[in-house]
Amino acid sequence: MRELLYWTEHAAFMDQIFDDGVVVLGGPFTDETGSIVIVEAENEHEVADLFARDPFAVQGAFAINGLKQWQLFLMHAVNHR
């Protein structure tokens, strides 16, 4: 994936929205069929508008194929020792 055109711009975009607290977690599937990104947002329109500015989306390297609202019920805190 890092070999894709516009990788540097995409990575900077993702790093910024992660630093801003919008992205909770994300990454590519190991079978290279796509990726998943969990974000904190008010609604799907906010997410669609945000990712429409991703350099990968702007350049046609990927397209969002689905958005779903998710309600977190369980979370295990990871203790990194």
CORHU-V784506 format. One record per pair of residues at least 4 apart in sequence whose ideal C-beta (glycine too) atoms are under 8 Angstrom apart, sorted by sequence separation. I is the first residue (numbers start at 1). J is the second residue. D is the distance in Angstrom with one decimal. If there is no record, write none. Layout:
# CORHU-V784506
[[I;J;D] [I;J;D]]
This chain:
# CORHU-V784506
[[3;7;7.1] [6;10;5.6] [7;11;6.0] [8;12;6.5] [9;13;6.4] [10;14;6.3] [11;15;6.1] [12;16;6.4] [13;17;6.7] [14;18;6.1] [15;19;6.2] [16;20;6.2] [18;22;7.3] [28;32;6.7] [29;33;5.3] [42;46;5.2] [43;47;7.5] [44;48;6.1] [45;49;6.2] [46;50;6.3] [47;51;6.3] [48;52;6.2] [49;53;7.6] [50;54;7.8] [53;57;7.3] [54;58;6.8] [55;59;5.9] [57;61;7.5] [2;7;5.3] [17;22;4.3] [18;23;4.3] [29;34;5.6] [41;46;4.4] [52;57;5.7] [53;58;7.0] [56;61;4.0] [57;62;6.3] [1;7;7.0] [4;10;7.8] [17;23;5.1] [28;34;7.2] [29;35;6.3] [41;47;4.9] [51;57;5.8] [52;58;7.7] [55;61;7.8] [56;62;4.8] [57;63;6.7] [28;35;4.2] [29;36;7.2] [57;64;7.4] [18;26;8.0] [27;35;6.1] [39;47;5.8] [54;62;7.9] [14;23;6.7] [26;35;6.5] [27;36;7.2] [41;50;7.4] [26;36;6.3] [26;37;3.5] [39;50;7.5] [14;26;7.3] [25;37;7.7] [26;38;6.3] [25;38;5.0] [51;64;5.8] [23;37;6.0] [24;38;4.4] [37;51;7.9] [23;38;7.3] [24;39;6.3] [23;39;5.5] [24;40;5.9] [48;64;6.6] [22;39;5.3] [22;40;6.1] [21;40;6.8] [22;41;7.0] [48;67;6.4] [47;67;5.6] [17;39;7.7] [44;67;4.3] [44;68;7.9] [44;69;6.8] [43;69;7.6] [1;28;5.7] [22;50;6.9] [34;62;7.9] [1;32;7.4] [34;65;7.4] [38;70;7.3] [17;50;6.9] [13;53;7.2] [14;54;7.5] [13;54;5.3] [13;55;5.8] [10;54;6.1] [10;55;4.9] [9;55;3.8] [10;56;4.6] [6;55;4.6] [6;56;5.9] [10;61;7.5] [4;56;7.5] [6;59;5.0] [5;59;6.9] [6;61;6.0] [5;61;6.8] [4;61;5.9]]
